[in-house]
């Protein structure tokens, strides 16, 4: 009878302290006599005593009264996903039958009551995503049945109590996204004769420093560990290789250094390996192929060097591989292209060379490969040189041919699209603007015009072939911002010296005429390894009907008599050489001139 009265005296203030804007608690009466009558929302009773209060997702506000400690039979308090604030009642720790408290996704503030460690049957505490502050009470480890502890996404400070590292009951410990600091205790699984149950340990997004504790290797049941986004330094301990059940290892965004321990290849159940943004160096161990269940391999932004092991291509479950921003060299192993489940791949900004395996080049765009100056074959603008085939020697060029160099009849100035420049014939353009070509190397020189782009922008563009000639290939390139350019890529060893090339192209860059398309930029690769001419295109039309074609021949006539005194090969200006803009303005796609007369 005394317990019933205690229930009533606690029940009345508990209901009064909660704010119920949506009316979910309207079934509650003010007398408290019907608390266990079966008609109250969110209440479960046994022997006329409240044992469960379960009111999640009800939009409740207000606070939880300290008088809840008078509900001595209470086993579970579940108020998650509401807007309840105030302090967590310390009287909860006085409930002898309390098993679980679920208060996550609310607005609780203040500190975590140390008295919670006095609950002998306590199994689960979840205070995630509140505004709690202060330190983690060391007394929580006194609850010897506590298996789940989630204090993530709060503002807790201080260090991890050593007592928690020695808990034999904890299975899940989540402390990420707090303000915790200091060293992580090196006392996990301190009693080697005891069985430690911890399976998930997430400590990321704090301010922990020091080294990774070698004692973590004692947690034989561990399946997930995350120390990401901290200030950890030193080496990855070899003892981590003892965690045979480990499925997720995330040490990303720390200051660790040294090499990748060979012992990690013992983690035969590993699915996710994330070591992004470290200072790890040396090479990837060839034994990495022992990680046969690995799905995600992220080594981005480290100092790894040497070749990418071909054995990576033997891990058939791989879906994501990111090796970008390292110092890998050599060729990309063809075996990686044979991975059946690979959906994400990035090796950009390394020192890789040679051709990209065809399957990878077809499956992933250029952004996965840029920043490797000697890598080729991953886009239309990075074609690999064709090895010379044996045959009769090429006859020497005539003096006239040598004199013209890039001004011979097959140096194509591409036409397609919209009217670019209006004004009187012969108005000189502004001087070219020289810029470094970014991570691609070399330089890019811009003439007048609205387009501003880098060599990397061109490398990552979507391309389609517009035409080919003796000297190279013309592409329509659609940049990431939607602008369109025509790009002439010269074949290897077609251009002579860099100085001659620049002299000729700077002359071409000054040409302006309503029926001749104007050049916007040119690119020279490192040591003359590549040469492109870039032209702007607006809307791109076809060759049109006969009326457009007749207008095209007339427009071509104006172009051929533009005052440049060109030497024109009329066979180059056939029907296929005429392209129209959306306004049916016609431009000549092929023309050449005698550079001496310009």
C-alpha positions as CSV (number, residue, x, y, z in Angstrom):
1,X,0.0,0.0,0.0
2,X,2.9,2.4,0.8
3,X,4.4,1.7,-2.6
4,X,1.1,2.6,-4.3
5,X,0.9,5.9,-2.5
6,X,4.5,6.6,-3.5
7,X,3.5,5.9,-7.1
8,X,0.7,8.5,-6.8
9,X,2.8,11.1,-5.2
10,X,5.5,10.7,-7.8
11,X,3.1,10.4,-10.7
12,X,1.3,13.7,-10.3
13,X,4.4,16.0,-10.4
14,X,6.0,13.9,-13.2
15,X,3.0,14.6,-15.5
16,X,2.8,18.2,-14.4
17,X,6.4,18.9,-15.3
18,X,6.1,17.7,-18.9
19,X,4.8,20.0,-21.6
20,X,2.5,18.3,-24.0
21,X,1.7,20.6,-27.0
22,X,0.2,17.8,-29.1
23,X,-2.1,16.4,-26.5
24,X,-0.6,12.9,-26.4
25,X,-1.0,12.8,-22.6
26,X,-4.7,13.9,-22.4
27,X,-5.6,10.4,-21.2
28,X,-3.7,11.1,-18.0
29,X,-5.9,12.4,-15.2
30,X,-4.9,14.6,-12.3
31,X,-5.9,12.3,-9.5
32,X,-3.1,9.8,-10.1
33,X,-5.4,7.0,-9.0
34,X,-5.7,5.5,-12.5
35,X,-2.0,5.4,-13.2
36,X,-2.1,1.6,-13.6
37,X,-5.6,1.2,-14.8
38,X,-4.5,0.4,-18.3
39,X,-5.9,3.6,-19.9
40,X,-2.8,5.8,-19.8
41,X,-0.6,6.3,-22.8
42,X,3.0,5.2,-22.5
43,X,2.6,3.5,-19.2
44,X,3.1,-0.1,-18.3
45,X,2.5,-1.6,-14.8
46,X,3.0,-4.8,-12.9
47,X,1.2,-5.4,-9.6
48,X,-0.3,-1.9,-9.8
49,X,3.2,-0.4,-9.9
50,X,4.7,1.6,-12.8
51,X,7.5,-0.4,-14.4
52,X,7.8,1.3,-17.8
53,X,7.4,4.9,-19.0
54,X,7.7,4.9,-22.8
55,X,6.9,8.2,-24.6
56,X,9.2,8.7,-27.6
57,X,8.5,11.0,-30.6
58,X,5.6,12.8,-28.8
59,X,7.0,16.4,-29.1
60,X,7.1,16.6,-25.3
61,X,8.9,19.5,-23.6
62,X,9.4,20.6,-20.0
63,X,11.6,18.6,-17.7
64,X,11.8,15.4,-15.7
65,X,11.2,15.8,-12.0
66,X,13.5,14.5,-9.3
67,X,10.4,12.8,-7.8
68,X,10.7,10.2,-10.4
69,X,13.0,8.5,-7.9
70,X,9.9,7.5,-5.9
71,X,8.8,5.1,-8.7
72,X,10.7,2.3,-7.0
73,X,9.5,-0.4,-9.5
74,X,10.5,1.6,-12.6
75,X,12.6,-0.5,-14.9
76,X,12.7,1.5,-18.1
77,X,12.5,5.2,-18.9
78,X,12.2,5.9,-22.6
79,X,11.7,9.6,-23.6
80,X,13.9,9.8,-26.6
81,X,13.3,12.1,-29.6
82,X,11.4,14.8,-27.8
83,X,12.3,18.4,-26.7
84,X,12.7,17.7,-23.0
85,X,15.4,19.8,-21.2
86,X,16.8,20.5,-17.8
87,X,19.0,18.2,-15.8
88,X,18.9,14.4,-15.8
89,X,17.5,13.6,-12.3
90,X,20.1,12.1,-10.0
91,X,17.3,10.2,-8.2
92,X,17.3,7.8,-11.2
93,X,20.3,6.2,-9.6
94,X,18.2,5.3,-6.5
95,X,15.9,3.0,-8.5
96,X,16.9,-0.5,-7.6
97,X,15.2,-2.1,-10.6
98,X,16.2,0.3,-13.3
99,X,17.5,-1.4,-16.4
100,X,17.5,1.2,-19.2
101,X,17.3,5.0,-19.7
102,X,16.8,6.2,-23.2
103,X,17.0,10.0,-23.4
104,X,18.7,10.6,-26.7
105,X,17.7,13.4,-29.1
106,X,16.5,15.8,-26.5
107,X,17.7,19.0,-24.9
108,X,19.0,17.8,-21.5
109,X,21.8,19.8,-20.0
110,X,24.1,19.7,-17.0
111,X,26.2,16.8,-16.0
112,X,25.7,13.0,-16.0
113,X,24.6,12.0,-12.4
114,X,27.3,9.8,-10.8
115,X,24.5,8.1,-8.8
116,X,23.6,6.2,-11.9
117,X,26.5,3.8,-11.0
118,X,24.5,2.8,-7.9
119,X,21.8,1.0,-10.0
120,X,22.8,-2.7,-9.7
121,X,20.7,-3.9,-12.6
122,X,21.4,-1.0,-15.0
123,X,22.1,-2.3,-18.6
124,X,21.7,0.6,-21.0
125,X,22.3,4.4,-20.9
126,X,21.7,6.4,-24.1
127,X,22.1,10.2,-23.7
128,X,23.2,10.8,-27.3
129,X,22.6,14.2,-28.9
130,X,21.8,16.4,-26.0
131,X,23.7,19.3,-24.4
132,X,25.4,17.5,-21.5
133,X,28.6,18.8,-20.1
134,X,31.1,18.0,-17.4
135,X,33.0,14.7,-17.1
136,X,32.1,11.0,-17.5
137,X,31.5,9.6,-14.0
138,X,34.0,6.8,-13.1
139,X,31.2,5.3,-10.9
140,X,29.3,4.0,-14.0
141,X,31.6,1.0,-14.2
142,X,30.1,-0.1,-10.8
143,X,27.0,-1.2,-12.7
144,X,28.4,-4.6,-13.5
145,X,25.5,-5.4,-16.0
146,X,26.0,-2.2,-18.0
147,X,26.5,-3.3,-21.7
148,X,25.5,-0.2,-23.7
149,X,26.8,3.4,-23.1
150,X,26.2,6.1,-25.6
151,X,27.1,9.7,-24.7
152,X,28.0,10.8,-28.2
153,X,27.1,14.2,-29.6
154,X,27.3,16.2,-26.4
155,X,29.8,18.6,-24.9
156,X,31.5,16.3,-22.4
157,X,35.0,17.1,-21.4
158,X,37.9,15.5,-19.5
159,X,39.3,12.0,-20.2
160,X,37.9,8.5,-20.3
161,X,37.7,7.0,-16.9
162,X,40.1,4.0,-16.5
163,X,37.4,2.1,-14.8
164,X,35.4,1.9,-18.1
165,X,38.3,0.4,-19.9
166,X,38.3,-2.5,-17.5
167,X,34.5,-3.2,-17.6
168,X,33.8,-6.8,-18.4
169,X,30.2,-6.1,-19.3
170,X,30.4,-3.3,-21.8
171,X,29.6,-4.3,-25.4
172,X,28.9,-0.8,-26.9
173,X,30.8,2.4,-25.9
174,X,30.1,5.5,-28.0
175,X,31.7,8.8,-27.0
176,X,32.3,10.5,-30.4
177,X,31.6,14.2,-31.1
178,X,32.4,15.6,-27.6
179,X,35.2,17.7,-26.2
180,X,37.1,14.8,-24.5
181,X,40.9,15.2,-24.4
182,X,44.1,13.7,-22.9
183,X,45.4,10.3,-23.7
184,X,43.2,7.3,-24.2
185,X,44.0,5.0,-21.3
186,X,46.2,2.0,-22.1
187,X,44.4,-0.3,-19.8
188,X,41.8,-2.0,-22.0
189,X,41.2,-5.6,-21.0
190,X,43.6,-5.2,-18.1
191,X,42.9,-8.6,-16.6
192,X,44.1,-11.1,-19.2
193,X,42.2,-13.9,-17.5
194,X,38.8,-12.1,-17.9
195,X,36.6,-12.2,-20.9
196,X,35.9,-8.7,-22.3
197,X,32.8,-8.3,-24.3
198,X,33.4,-4.9,-26.0
199,X,32.4,-5.1,-29.7
200,X,32.1,-1.4,-30.7
201,X,34.4,1.5,-29.6
202,X,33.8,4.9,-31.2
203,X,35.8,7.8,-29.9
204,X,36.1,10.0,-33.0
205,X,35.7,13.7,-33.3
206,X,37.3,14.6,-29.9
207,X,40.6,16.1,-28.9
208,X,42.4,12.9,-27.8
209,X,46.2,13.0,-28.0
210,X,49.1,10.6,-27.4
211,X,49.4,7.3,-29.0
212,X,47.0,4.5,-29.9
213,X,46.9,2.1,-26.9
214,X,48.5,-1.2,-27.6
215,X,46.1,-2.7,-25.0
216,X,43.2,-2.4,-27.5
217,X,44.6,-5.6,-28.9
218,X,43.3,-7.4,-25.8
219,X,39.7,-6.8,-26.9
220,X,39.2,-10.0,-28.7
221,X,35.5,-9.4,-29.4
222,X,36.0,-6.0,-31.0
223,X,34.3,-5.6,-34.3
224,X,34.4,-1.8,-34.8
225,X,36.9,0.8,-33.7
226,X,37.0,4.5,-34.7
227,X,39.5,7.1,-33.4
228,X,39.0,9.4,-36.4
229,X,39.4,13.2,-36.2
230,X,41.6,13.4,-33.1
231,X,45.2,14.4,-32.4
232,X,46.7,10.9,-32.1
233,X,50.4,10.6,-33.0
234,X,53.0,7.8,-33.2
235,X,52.7,4.4,-34.9
236,X,49.8,2.1,-35.4
237,X,50.5,-0.7,-32.8
238,X,51.1,-4.2,-34.2
239,X,48.7,-5.5,-31.5
240,X,45.8,-4.2,-33.6
241,X,46.5,-7.2,-35.8
242,X,45.2,-9.5,-33.1
243,X,41.6,-8.3,-33.5
244,X,40.5,-11.2,-35.6
245,X,36.8,-10.2,-35.5
246,X,37.4,-6.6,-36.5
247,X,35.2,-5.4,-39.3
248,X,35.7,-1.6,-39.3
249,X,38.9,0.2,-38.5
250,X,38.8,4.0,-38.8
251,X,41.9,5.9,-37.7
252,X,41.5,8.7,-40.3
253,X,42.4,12.4,-39.7
254,X,45.1,12.0,-37.1
255,X,48.8,12.7,-37.0
256,X,50.0,9.1,-37.1
257,X,53.2,8.3,-39.0
258,X,55.4,5.4,-39.9
259,X,54.3,2.5,-42.2
260,X,51.2,0.4,-42.5
261,X,51.8,-2.6,-40.1
262,X,52.1,-5.9,-41.9
263,X,50.1,-7.3,-38.9
264,X,47.0,-5.6,-40.3
265,X,46.9,-8.3,-43.0
266,X,45.8,-10.7,-40.2
267,X,42.4,-8.9,-39.9
268,X,40.7,-11.5,-42.1
269,X,37.2,-10.2,-41.3
270,X,37.9,-6.5,-42.0
271,X,35.4,-4.8,-44.3
272,X,36.3,-1.1,-43.9
273,X,39.9,0.3,-43.6
274,X,40.0,4.1,-43.4
275,X,43.4,5.7,-42.8
276,X,42.8,8.9,-44.6
277,X,44.8,12.1,-43.8
278,X,47.7,10.6,-41.9
279,X,51.4,10.9,-42.4
280,X,51.9,7.2,-43.2
281,X,54.6,6.5,-45.7
282,X,56.5,3.6,-47.2
283,X,54.6,1.1,-49.4
284,X,51.4,-0.9,-49.1
285,X,52.3,-4.4,-48.0
286,X,51.7,-6.9,-50.8
287,X,50.0,-9.1,-48.2
288,X,47.1,-6.7,-48.3
289,X,45.3,-9.3,-50.5
290,X,44.8,-11.4,-47.3
291,X,42.0,-9.0,-46.5
292,X,39.6,-10.9,-48.6
293,X,36.4,-9.4,-47.1
294,X,37.6,-5.8,-47.5
295,X,35.0,-3.6,-49.2
296,X,36.4,0.0,-48.5
297,X,40.1,0.9,-48.7
298,X,40.7,4.5,-48.1
299,X,44.4,5.7,-47.8
300,X,43.8,9.1,-49.2
301,X,46.2,12.0,-48.4
302,X,49.2,10.2,-46.9
303,X,52.8,9.8,-48.0
304,X,52.6,6.3,-49.4
305,X,55.2,5.7,-52.2
306,X,56.3,2.9,-54.5
307,X,54.0,0.9,-56.8
308,X,50.4,0.0,-56.1
309,X,50.4,-3.7,-55.3
310,X,48.9,-5.8,-58.1
311,X,47.5,-8.0,-55.3
312,X,44.9,-5.3,-54.5
313,X,43.1,-6.6,-57.6
314,X,42.7,-10.0,-55.9
315,X,40.3,-8.6,-53.2
316,X,37.1,-9.4,-55.0
317,X,34.8,-7.7,-52.5
318,X,36.3,-4.2,-53.0
319,X,33.7,-1.6,-53.8
320,X,35.6,1.6,-53.0
321,X,39.4,2.4,-53.4
322,X,40.8,5.8,-52.7
323,X,44.6,6.1,-53.0
324,X,44.6,9.8,-54.1
325,X,47.1,12.5,-52.9
326,X,50.0,10.2,-52.1
327,X,53.3,9.5,-53.9
328,X,52.5,6.2,-55.6
329,X,54.5,5.6,-58.8
330,X,54.6,3.1,-61.6
331,X,51.6,1.9,-63.5
332,X,48.1,1.2,-62.3
333,X,47.8,-2.6,-62.0
334,X,45.5,-4.0,-64.7
335,X,44.1,-6.4,-62.1
336,X,42.2,-3.6,-60.4
337,X,40.2,-3.1,-63.5
338,X,38.9,-6.7,-63.2
339,X,37.4,-6.1,-59.7
340,X,33.7,-7.0,-60.2
341,X,32.2,-4.8,-57.5
342,X,34.3,-1.7,-57.8
343,X,32.0,1.4,-57.8
344,X,34.4,4.1,-56.6
345,X,38.1,4.6,-57.6
346,X,40.5,7.5,-57.2
347,X,44.2,7.6,-57.7
348,X,44.5,11.3,-58.5
349,X,47.5,13.4,-57.6
350,X,50.2,10.8,-57.4
351,X,53.3,10.1,-59.5
352,X,51.7,7.3,-61.6
353,X,52.6,6.8,-65.2
354,X,51.8,4.8,-68.2
355,X,48.3,3.9,-69.6
356,X,45.2,3.6,-67.4
357,X,43.8,0.1,-67.7
358,X,41.0,0.3,-70.3
359,X,38.3,-1.0,-67.9
360,X,39.0,1.7,-65.4
361,X,39.2,4.4,-68.0
362,X,35.8,3.4,-69.3
363,X,34.2,3.1,-65.9
364,X,35.5,6.3,-64.1
365,X,35.8,9.9,-65.2
366,X,39.0,11.9,-65.5
367,X,38.8,13.3,-62.0
368,X,39.9,9.9,-60.7
369,X,43.2,10.1,-62.5
370,X,44.2,13.8,-62.9
371,X,47.4,15.1,-61.3
372,X,49.5,12.3,-62.6
373,X,51.6,14.0,-65.2
374,X,52.8,10.8,-66.9
375,X,49.5,9.0,-66.8
376,X,47.6,8.7,-70.1
377,X,44.6,7.1,-71.7
378,X,41.9,8.2,-69.2
379,X,40.3,10.9,-71.4
380,X,40.2,12.1,-75.0
381,X,42.7,14.8,-74.1
382,X,45.2,12.4,-72.5
383,X,45.6,9.8,-75.2
384,X,48.7,7.6,-75.0
385,X,51.3,8.0,-77.7
386,X,51.1,5.4,-80.4
387,X,54.4,3.5,-80.7
388,X,55.9,3.9,-84.2
389,X,55.3,1.0,-86.6
390,X,58.2,-0.3,-88.7
391,X,58.0,0.9,-92.3
392,X,59.7,3.0,-94.9
393,X,61.4,6.1,-93.7
394,X,59.5,9.4,-94.0
395,X,60.8,11.6,-96.9
396,X,62.3,14.8,-95.7
397,X,60.1,17.8,-95.7
398,X,60.4,20.5,-98.4
399,X,61.9,23.8,-97.3
400,X,58.4,25.4,-97.7
401,X,56.9,22.8,-95.4
402,X,59.6,23.3,-92.8
403,X,59.2,27.1,-93.0
404,X,55.4,26.9,-92.4
405,X,55.7,24.5,-89.4
406,X,52.3,24.7,-87.7
407,X,50.9,26.9,-90.5
408,X,50.6,24.1,-93.0
409,X,47.2,23.3,-94.4
410,X,46.3,20.7,-91.8
411,X,46.6,23.1,-88.8
412,X,42.9,23.4,-88.2
413,X,41.2,26.3,-86.5
414,X,38.0,24.7,-85.4
415,X,34.6,26.2,-86.1
416,X,31.3,25.5,-84.5
417,X,28.8,27.5,-82.7
418,X,27.9,31.0,-81.9
419,X,29.1,34.4,-83.0
420,X,32.0,35.2,-80.7
421,X,33.3,38.6,-81.5
422,X,31.6,41.6,-83.1
423,X,33.4,44.6,-84.3
424,X,35.6,45.9,-87.2
425,X,37.9,43.6,-89.1
426,X,41.5,43.8,-88.0
427,X,40.9,45.0,-84.3
428,X,43.8,43.5,-82.4
429,X,42.9,41.3,-79.4
430,X,44.2,41.9,-75.9
431,X,47.5,40.3,-75.0
432,X,47.5,36.7,-73.8
433,X,47.4,36.0,-70.1
434,X,49.8,33.3,-68.9
435,X,48.8,31.0,-66.0
436,X,50.3,28.0,-64.4
437,X,48.2,24.9,-65.5
438,X,47.5,23.8,-61.9
439,X,48.2,20.2,-60.9
440,X,48.4,19.2,-64.5
441,X,51.7,21.0,-65.0
442,X,52.8,23.0,-67.9
443,X,51.1,26.3,-68.7
444,X,47.9,27.6,-70.2
445,X,47.8,31.0,-72.1
446,X,44.4,32.7,-72.3
447,X,43.5,35.2,-75.1
448,X,40.6,37.6,-74.9
449,X,37.1,36.0,-74.4
450,X,34.7,35.0,-71.6
451,X,36.1,31.6,-70.8
452,X,38.4,31.1,-67.8
453,X,39.4,27.5,-67.2
454,X,42.4,25.4,-66.2
455,X,44.1,22.5,-67.7
456,X,42.5,20.3,-65.0
457,X,39.1,21.6,-66.1
458,X,39.8,20.4,-69.6
459,X,41.1,17.0,-68.5
460,X,37.9,16.4,-66.5
461,X,35.6,17.6,-69.3
462,X,33.2,15.3,-71.1
463,X,34.4,15.0,-74.7
464,X,33.2,13.8,-78.1
465,X,35.2,13.6,-81.3
466,X,34.3,16.3,-83.9
467,X,37.0,15.3,-86.5
468,X,40.5,14.1,-87.2
469,X,43.3,15.2,-89.4
470,X,47.0,14.4,-90.0
471,X,48.0,16.6,-87.1
472,X,45.6,15.4,-84.4
473,X,42.0,15.2,-83.2
474,X,39.3,17.9,-82.6
475,X,37.0,17.4,-79.6
476,X,33.9,19.0,-78.3
477,X,34.6,19.4,-74.6
478,X,31.8,20.1,-72.1
479,X,33.3,21.5,-68.9
480,X,31.8,20.9,-65.4
481,X,30.2,24.4,-65.4
482,X,28.3,23.6,-68.6
483,X,30.4,25.8,-70.9
484,X,31.6,24.2,-74.1
485,X,35.0,24.4,-75.9
486,X,36.4,23.0,-79.0
487,X,39.9,21.5,-78.4
488,X,42.5,20.6,-81.0
489,X,44.9,18.1,-79.5
490,X,48.1,17.6,-81.6
491,X,49.6,14.2,-82.1
492,X,52.9,13.4,-80.4
493,X,56.0,14.9,-82.1
494,X,53.9,16.8,-84.6
495,X,54.8,20.2,-83.2
496,X,58.5,21.3,-83.5
497,X,60.1,23.3,-80.7
498,X,58.2,25.0,-77.9
499,X,59.4,28.4,-79.0
500,X,58.3,27.9,-82.6
501,X,54.9,26.6,-81.5
502,X,54.3,29.6,-79.2
503,X,55.3,32.0,-81.9
504,X,52.9,30.5,-84.5
505,X,50.0,30.1,-82.0
506,X,50.3,33.7,-80.7
507,X,49.9,34.8,-84.3
508,X,46.8,32.7,-84.7
509,X,45.4,34.1,-81.5
510,X,45.3,37.5,-83.0
511,X,43.0,36.6,-85.9
512,X,39.5,37.9,-85.7
513,X,36.9,37.7,-88.5
514,X,33.1,37.1,-88.5
515,X,33.5,33.9,-90.4
516,X,36.6,32.5,-88.8
517,X,36.4,31.1,-85.3
518,X,38.7,32.9,-82.8
519,X,41.2,31.1,-80.6
520,X,40.6,31.5,-76.8
521,X,43.7,29.7,-75.3
522,X,46.4,27.3,-75.8
523,X,48.0,24.8,-73.5
524,X,51.6,23.4,-73.4
525,X,52.3,20.4,-71.2
526,X,55.5,19.9,-69.2
527,X,58.5,19.8,-71.4
528,X,56.3,20.1,-74.5
529,X,54.6,16.7,-73.7
530,X,51.2,17.9,-75.0
531,X,49.9,20.8,-77.1
532,X,46.3,21.9,-77.4
533,X,44.4,24.8,-79.0
534,X,41.2,25.8,-77.3
535,X,38.2,27.6,-78.9
536,X,34.9,28.7,-77.5
537,X,31.6,27.3,-78.8
538,X,28.2,28.5,-78.0
539,X,25.3,26.5,-79.4
540,X,26.5,23.8,-81.9
541,X,24.4,23.1,-85.0
542,X,24.8,20.7,-87.9
543,X,25.5,21.5,-91.5
544,X,21.9,22.5,-92.1
545,X,19.8,22.2,-95.2
546,X,20.7,23.4,-98.7
547,X,19.8,27.0,-97.9
548,X,22.2,27.0,-94.9
549,X,24.9,25.3,-97.1
550,X,24.6,28.0,-99.8
551,X,24.8,30.6,-97.1
552,X,27.8,28.7,-95.8
553,X,29.6,28.9,-99.1
554,X,29.0,32.6,-99.2
555,X,30.2,33.0,-95.6
556,X,33.3,30.9,-96.5
557,X,33.9,33.3,-99.3
558,X,34.0,36.2,-97.0
559,X,36.3,34.3,-94.7
560,X,38.7,33.4,-97.5
561,X,38.8,37.1,-98.5
562,X,39.2,38.4,-95.0
563,X,42.3,40.4,-95.8
564,X,44.7,37.9,-94.3
565,X,45.9,36.9,-97.8
566,X,45.5,33.2,-96.9
567,X,46.7,30.3,-98.9
568,X,43.5,28.2,-99.0
569,X,43.0,24.6,-100.0
570,X,39.4,24.6,-101.1
571,X,39.2,20.8,-100.7
572,X,39.5,21.3,-96.9
573,X,36.4,23.5,-96.9
574,X,33.9,20.9,-98.0
575,X,30.4,20.4,-96.7
576,X,31.8,18.5,-93.7
577,X,33.8,21.6,-92.8
578,X,30.8,23.8,-92.3
579,X,29.1,24.0,-88.8
580,X,26.4,26.4,-87.8
581,X,25.4,28.2,-84.7
582,X,21.9,28.3,-83.2
583,X,21.5,31.5,-85.3
584,X,22.6,29.7,-88.5
585,X,25.7,31.8,-88.6
586,X,28.3,29.8,-90.6
587,X,32.0,29.4,-89.7
588,X,34.7,27.7,-91.6
589,X,36.0,24.7,-89.7
590,X,39.3,24.3,-91.6
591,X,41.6,27.1,-92.9
592,X,45.3,27.8,-93.1
593,X,47.5,30.6,-94.1
594,X,51.0,31.6,-94.9
595,X,52.5,33.0,-91.7
596,X,54.9,35.2,-93.5
597,X,52.1,37.3,-94.9
598,X,50.2,37.8,-91.7
